[in-house]
Amino acid sequence: MSPAACIGCGCDDDHACEGGCSWLRIDRDEYVGVCSSCPQFEARWDAGERDLSEAAMDHMAELAAAEDLPEEPSLILPGDVTYVDTLRYLRSR
């Protein structure tokens, strides 16, 4: 399963905020949520907005670069396509 990412800061299930955080809102089907470090994003979430903030996208790009992910994954499981496409988009920026 792909990790869910916070729409506010970009932390995810595998990379919590410094000092720790937990999910205030989470949509496991869409792989996004709002963490306890970003309560200011709860209203956006509750209004149905699931787009990642610019800060979240930057953070995810930094994580991808730090992990030196392969250009093409050898195995894509159902549900991973959204995560992989997001990483490809971030790398192309």
C-alpha positions as CSV (number, residue, x, y, z in Angstrom):
1,M,0.0,0.0,0.0
2,S,1.2,3.5,-0.8
3,P,1.6,5.9,2.1
4,A,-0.9,8.7,2.5
5,A,0.5,12.2,2.3
6,C,-0.6,15.3,4.2
7,I,-2.1,17.9,1.9
8,G,-0.6,20.6,4.1
9,C,3.0,19.7,4.7
10,G,3.6,16.5,2.7
11,C,4.5,14.2,5.6
12,D,3.4,10.7,5.0
13,D,2.8,7.4,6.8
14,D,6.6,6.6,6.5
15,H,7.9,10.1,7.2
16,A,6.2,11.9,10.1
17,C,6.7,15.6,10.9
18,E,9.6,16.4,13.2
19,G,8.4,15.7,16.7
20,G,5.7,13.4,15.4
21,C,2.2,13.8,14.1
22,S,-1.0,11.8,13.6
23,W,-3.9,11.9,11.1
24,L,-6.7,14.3,11.8
25,R,-8.4,13.4,8.4
26,I,-7.4,10.5,6.1
27,D,-8.6,9.1,2.8
28,R,-6.8,5.8,2.3
29,D,-8.4,5.4,-1.2
30,E,-6.9,8.7,-2.4
31,Y,-3.6,8.4,-0.3
32,V,-4.1,11.9,1.2
33,G,-5.0,13.3,4.6
34,V,-4.4,16.2,7.1
35,C,-1.9,15.6,9.9
36,S,-2.0,17.1,13.4
37,S,0.7,19.6,12.4
38,C,-1.6,21.1,9.8
39,P,-5.0,21.8,11.5
40,Q,-5.3,24.9,9.3
41,F,-6.0,22.5,6.4
42,E,-9.0,20.8,8.0
43,A,-11.5,23.4,6.6
44,R,-10.2,22.8,3.1
45,W,-10.4,19.1,3.6
46,D,-14.0,19.3,5.0
47,A,-14.9,21.4,2.0
48,G,-13.8,18.5,-0.3
49,E,-10.4,19.9,-1.4
50,R,-7.8,17.2,-1.6
51,D,-5.1,19.0,-3.6
52,L,-1.6,19.1,-2.2
53,S,-0.3,22.4,-1.1
54,E,2.9,23.8,-2.8
55,A,4.8,23.0,0.5
56,A,3.5,19.4,0.4
57,M,4.6,18.9,-3.2
58,D,8.1,20.4,-2.4
59,H,8.4,18.1,0.6
60,M,7.4,15.0,-1.3
61,A,9.9,15.9,-4.0
62,E,12.7,16.2,-1.4
63,L,11.7,12.9,0.1
64,A,11.8,11.2,-3.4
65,A,15.2,12.7,-4.2
66,A,16.6,11.7,-0.8
67,E,15.4,8.1,-1.3
68,D,16.8,8.0,-4.8
69,L,13.8,6.2,-6.1
70,P,14.2,4.3,-9.4
71,E,12.9,6.0,-12.6
72,E,10.7,3.1,-13.4
73,P,9.3,0.9,-10.6
74,S,9.7,-2.8,-11.2
75,L,6.3,-3.5,-9.7
76,I,3.2,-1.4,-9.6
77,L,0.5,-2.7,-7.3
78,P,-3.1,-1.6,-7.6
79,G,-3.5,1.8,-6.0
80,D,0.2,2.7,-6.4
81,V,-0.3,4.5,-9.7
82,T,-1.4,7.8,-8.2
83,Y,1.7,7.9,-5.9
84,V,4.1,7.0,-8.8
85,D,2.5,9.5,-11.1
86,T,2.8,12.2,-8.4
87,L,6.5,11.4,-7.9
88,R,7.1,11.6,-11.7
89,Y,5.3,15.0,-11.9
90,L,7.4,16.3,-9.0
91,R,10.6,15.1,-10.6
92,S,9.8,16.8,-13.8
93,R,9.4,20.2,-12.2
